[in-house]
Amino acid sequence: MKALSGYVKDLSHDGRGIIKIDKEVYFVEGALVGELVNFSYQKRFKKQNIGRLLSVVEVSSKRVTPRCEYSEDCGGCAMQHLDSEEQVLFKQNTLVQSLSRLGNVEPTTLLQPIVGQFWNYRRRIRLATQWRKKTNSLRFGFRQHKAAGIVPINHCHVMDSRASQLLPELQRILNGLANKKNINQLEITCAEYTSTLLLEHSAPFSDGDIDLLASWLADNPDFKIYLKSGGVCIEVATNSMPYRLPSYLIPEFGIAVEYNPTDFIQINGTINKLMIKQAVDLLEVSSDDSIVDFFCGIGNFSLPFSTIAKRVLGLELNQRMVDQAERNAQSNKLNNVKHVVADLYDSYPHDAGLLKSYNKVLLDPPRSGAGYVISELIPKFYPEKILYVSCNPATLARDSGVLVNKLGYRLESAGIIDMFPHTAHVESTALFTRS
């Protein structure tokens, strides 16, 4: 293909260099602002011209050498070539531009970014598997960025170091299983005291395989192993280890949050603690407050809030997670918080008028946002403060536009949370107050 050349004017929301030549705009992965690059035109996809970086003629001072040797093939950390501090600025700019362009709103104050360690930050990692019939062996790794295969790994710089160091041994253990070809995916989670290995499989494990895993557990008492098939998750038991769910700590509030291995928890434990502290501060949680935590999960925000507030109501669609949140409230001896199953997407099943007795709100929705809650439930009680924790700046901007331009709220502050360093993923918070 014919090579093209141009200067990078900006970065797209997913971190690709934007280059304008004549009347055409090209998106080139791996190119940075200010660089003169050579690239080839690849294809047109979703109304965008996609280019492939060939060489960098004029190099940005913000460019760094990726630490990871898998970075070009692995799709996990697409921004390792950009200085870490510049990554934070890029995410902050993405947030501000999204709010302005998509929501027609602007925060009064831009919050200081919440940042933590740039490496070994992921306490949960999911790995794809590939069984090779010719060698009768299983390998695992991350999915390739631009192909259908996987990138086999024996370490990872963004994994919790405990998980990364385990990979070579895990390769040996799994290849000793008779059922190895039926392991479809594996997931490692490292909590404060207990780490878990979740094996998703499509055929039952033999007694010999179970004995092999149990033997490994006996030598590694800080680990638990779970087998998942058809939606059912079973723990591999040992005589020396009593059954107890893994947990993570929120020390500032004296909370231990137990979770099932398939429950959602925030990937970055350090940032999660800072995020919760920021939420308490921005909402100015006091003993006079009644707070609704929409999309509460297993209690990540509702439990810390309840150590201060008069009462807390957690709402969540998933019954299993609501049950776990209730168990967490009981184990932490919190009797002023209640978690309830509720559809927060299109048909709230309870009397919305009961929400009028609550004065503050925490929203922590999935990537699709909180459109129904904002359009249908917030107008039922107009809380004085709303803190929106977002994992998608586009839906945050959309929902912010409704809160400000239709419901009359004021966007007091907004800022990014660097939950996923070396990726273009933007986590953020936005505080709204009643005008």
Secondary structure as UniProt FT lines:
FT   STRAND          3..11
FT   TURN            13..14
FT   STRAND          17..21
FT   TURN            22..23
FT   STRAND          24..28
FT   TURN            29..30
FT   TURN            33..34
FT   STRAND          36..45
FT   TURN            46..47
FT   STRAND          48..58
FT   TURN            61..62
FT   TURN            69..73
FT   TURN            78..81
FT   HELIX           84..103
FT   STRAND          109..110
FT   STRAND          124..132
FT   TURN            133..136
FT   STRAND          137..144
FT   STRAND          150..152
FT   HELIX           161..175
FT   TURN            178..179
FT   HELIX           180..182
FT   STRAND          183..190
FT   STRAND          195..201
FT   HELIX           207..219
FT   TURN            221..222
FT   STRAND          223..229
FT   TURN            230..231
FT   STRAND          232..235
FT   TURN            239..240
FT   STRAND          247..250
FT   HELIX           251..253
FT   STRAND          255..258
FT   TURN            261..262
FT   HELIX           269..283
FT   TURN            287..288
FT   STRAND          290..294
FT   TURN            297..301
FT   HELIX           302..306
FT   TURN            307..308
FT   STRAND          311..316
FT   HELIX           319..331
FT   TURN            332..333
FT   STRAND          337..341
FT   HELIX           352..357
FT   STRAND          360..363
FT   TURN            367..368
FT   HELIX           371..372
FT   HELIX           373..377
FT   HELIX           378..381
FT   STRAND          385..390
FT   HELIX           393..405
FT   TURN            406..407
FT   STRAND          409..417
FT   TURN            421..422
FT   STRAND          427..434
//
